[in-house]
Amino acid sequence: MLRFGQITEVRKEPGLYFKLPTNLVDTVQIIENRLLRYDIANMQLQVSDGAKYIVDAFLTYRIDNATKFRQRLQGDLDLAEQRIGTRFDAALRQVYGRRLFTAALSAERPAMMREARDLIRPGMSDLGIDIVDVRILRTDLLPDVSKNTFDRMSAERFAQAAAIRADGQQASQSLKAIADRQAVEIVAAASKDSEILRGQGDAARSGIFAQAYGADPEFFEFYRSLQSYRTALNASSTTMVLSPDSEFFQYFKADTTNGTVPTPAAPNGIPPLTLADTPTTEPSDVLPPSNVGAPTDTTSTTGLPAPVTLDQATPAITTESSSEPPAVNPDGTVNAPSVETTPSSAPAQ
């Protein structure tokens, strides 16, 4: 309540009040006592290490002394916010200027807001204004500083990743070396056991061969020769130039009896028929008189030589067959019995 421009009364409670109907003597000025807000946007601040920030902040205030507010600021909110903006800007610059680059992005941020409020509060209290709180909405770097900071942080992260990767490779090489050593040891032990087993098997094999050779040396040599034939004379294109009299072909030589080569055995091991078992048929043809070696008969009535039959021209053959069964060769073939031929003592006619 003003009378001739002088404050006469401050009324804070609601109710009915009276004054002269004219403003020449008494005037009324309404002052806001609610919580008010003041904002600062895109404010550039520089920290102690030279980096610059872009800051958005606001504060809340209330007019708690209407008399001082009227006396100092004429009760004008615009003038009050000008004073608040000036002091708020100075407080933020002072708070940020005392700290390093990363302070506003760390746990020191609440302390910075309280410090800025405490710096503004005494000066604004003289104006009848109480600063309730200060809040920092955004703290960003300038575009160029942000790029440099990002590059530096990226380099630091790459360095950390390289260190971690190097540690992993070292651990990998260590594990691989241990595994390789264990593999070599396992293979060496297995090779040792295999050589021992192979030696024992060779010893047993040699013993079996020695026992077989002692039991029947001739058959053993024959059996080994067959194995050599099977290995050397298989269906390959290998060409061997050897003498027929070599030891390698000793079992290919003819087994003769009295200089006579036996008749080869029939396939599948079936023995050949002997001459005694061969059926003979009487020849029906008569040899011509001009047969060589045939004697002449001068007593023929026709004056021609007498005809000579096949039986008279051929010496008699006597067969002697052994009662023993035919011998079977080791390779499965059967030797035919030898046949002796003796001329008949009957005189040829």
Steps between C-alpha positions, in 0.01 A plus 500: 500500500649831390403851601657776298759242384595388847438148634249517780400137541568150364210265507566128443171351614185490287197702607299823444698821515396861429677804355410829348340454161762706328869419431617846578545423866510123547613244245525124510783295343463120475827309530527136399589269786483171310805292398645646179752363248781655300672311211837537325545316166807435282742669732869446410729433794871430516652264756843515659670285236377721215214285372167667435151385587152586382281514813125517554396583859218654699431620852185541706442799724231661713444859619512465876533870596255720315629820665856452381378388162297822468777721634788349299332388178179704496311172511590430132552130414676578173758707682533226761563235234768721342682506834446125541630423150818705554582335830399154382733525200790616718440221752499228234819629340669509837388148588608350166824695487623333818468149363640277230341376183335187639367650824157596360462146364581330828367475853606863573202637311263524803771678697545746213127581502498561877811717470338713229187547713707605801688755287178665377296488820673776710479766229140425414395493864577873518242548225231312693537188281574152633682260261340162566700269269736489200489221243725421203300345217765434236876511478637437150825571329542725201496312168876530439584423861253213497670350194845529656373353823332214320819425306703501818252276680488269198880477497498416870239230445698357209809491716310318773355257245848437357635433849215259575545332161874464563430340838256262333750407229765440763267272693405326173863439405570368847206259482598390149857436612379290791262308272773442241737372765237266637422379147869429434526312827188296426616418147847406628352270763266344244788453254705336772218259584438430131867422440504268799186323377638487145825349630311242701287418195808468278662274758190281516480497119864400470447226757200366309694506174796327662273235647332446163835482323629248749192284458527470120776705335414387148133593530594828668727593211225406255243709689729803512571462131126505426467820700787651303333395172170655609671829590734522200279352229177680566289679240738795477698622205834426663754338270755256646802378304635187670675185397276191483762315706484749787396392847190716474351265240606174663137393546418574135743239370357180341487199728603229255524127547748321277513807280121492432295808576177401674168587348367828643215465740154596394345818639346503847737225616333214303768238419539402135397161374771235465551301182357190668176686570479649152243313285645367173311436184605264223600688190292424198741639248769293334835652437594521133768265371734786450530547877858550591654207681225255414628154389402354167328164449600325180247221549206719411299364213458841353869568487454806726636538847275376773315778690639600837270597783565775756561244772766330291676828414500638855704327768304370792486734797480362847389730777615468852301708742592538856249412762600807692270810476625789290726743683359845579738793460516769775338752266187279464583331167521122460793319338398233250667162549791424273437268210763258364477366150654164405500361150328171449714195434264372235651520156342732256318343218 
